[in-house]
Amino acid sequence: LFDETQHLFKAEQERVAELQIINSIQQGLAAELDFQAIIDLVGDKLRDVFKTPDLSITWYDEKTNLIHTLYTYEHGNRITVAPQPPRAGGMFETMVQTRQPIAFNSIADYEKMNAVAVPGTDQGKSYVAVPIISSDRVLGIIGIENFERENAFGESEMRLLTTIAASLGTALENARLFDETQQRNAELAVINAVQSAWAAELDIQAIYEAVGEKVRDIFDGKTI
């Protein structure tokens, strides 16, 4: 009975800690509308929670059919990874079909799914990844890797990552739409300003000057 009570107490403590983490992240998500800022917020928080130097968040661009690595730390250093198309039969395609997390507990598990290391990165020994889903679409992946030991991740890590990914999917989709709207509004404002200059000027050189100054101002360009 004592052992069972201790086990239940530990499970309850873990659950309380998970809820605190989720609440902290959701508060940050509510305060942020910038797409990359949300990615960085969640990535930093997860690295701290899992005490891991190796975490990545990727995003799938349906228009270009490329997976963008928006946040990647390997061996404690933030690195840049070039966009890659999904590998045929690979992890992303599997997640699109199953909507389920994936865990690699050994090198053999990597090999089964043909999960080779992305150029410029190292091959891990354990890996857990969960899909970021919104509107029944897989938008990206959160993944944690361990380069030192096999079987490094269990159900608690997968459960917490899955819960956070569910919140992240909606927040990122909203942020992406907001960014697109803001960008389009800015474009329209620029076009309107240039067209107003055209309408006010009949002299060809004056039109060149008005448009040139506007474009130089927008792009902060010294040479144009």
RAGI-V952586 format. One record per pair of residues at least 12 apart in sequence whose ideal C-beta (glycine too) atoms are under 6 Angstrom apart, sorted by sequence separation. I is the first residue (numbers start at 1). J is the second residue. If there is no record, write none. Layout:
i=I j=J
i=I j=J
//
This chain:
i=69 j=81
i=129 j=141
i=130 j=142
i=28 j=41
i=57 j=70
i=197 j=210
i=43 j=57
i=57 j=71
i=129 j=143
i=68 j=83
i=56 j=72
i=128 j=144
i=25 j=42
i=66 j=83
i=67 j=84
i=194 j=211
i=39 j=57
i=55 j=73
i=127 j=145
i=66 j=85
i=67 j=86
i=142 j=161
i=25 j=45
i=54 j=74
i=65 j=85
i=126 j=146
i=194 j=214
i=105 j=126
i=124 j=145
i=125 j=146
i=193 j=214
i=53 j=75
i=124 j=146
i=53 j=76
i=104 j=127
i=124 j=147
i=142 j=165
i=91 j=115
i=125 j=149
i=126 j=150
i=103 j=128
i=125 j=150
i=128 j=153
i=126 j=152
i=102 j=129
i=126 j=153
i=21 j=49
i=43 j=71
i=190 j=218
i=101 j=130
i=128 j=157
i=128 j=158
i=139 j=169
i=39 j=70
i=130 j=161
i=39 j=71
i=130 j=162
i=132 j=165
i=130 j=165
i=134 j=169
i=95 j=131
i=132 j=168
i=133 j=169
i=134 j=170
i=81 j=118
i=132 j=169
i=134 j=173
i=96 j=138
i=95 j=138
i=106 j=150
i=105 j=150
i=105 j=151
i=74 j=121
i=101 j=158
i=60 j=140
i=59 j=140
i=58 j=140
i=58 j=141
i=57 j=142
i=56 j=143
i=55 j=144
i=54 j=145
i=52 j=144
i=50 j=144
i=42 j=168
i=38 j=171
i=38 j=172
i=38 j=175
i=25 j=164
i=35 j=175
i=22 j=163
i=26 j=167
i=35 j=176
i=18 j=160
i=29 j=171
i=33 j=175
i=35 j=179
i=33 j=178
//
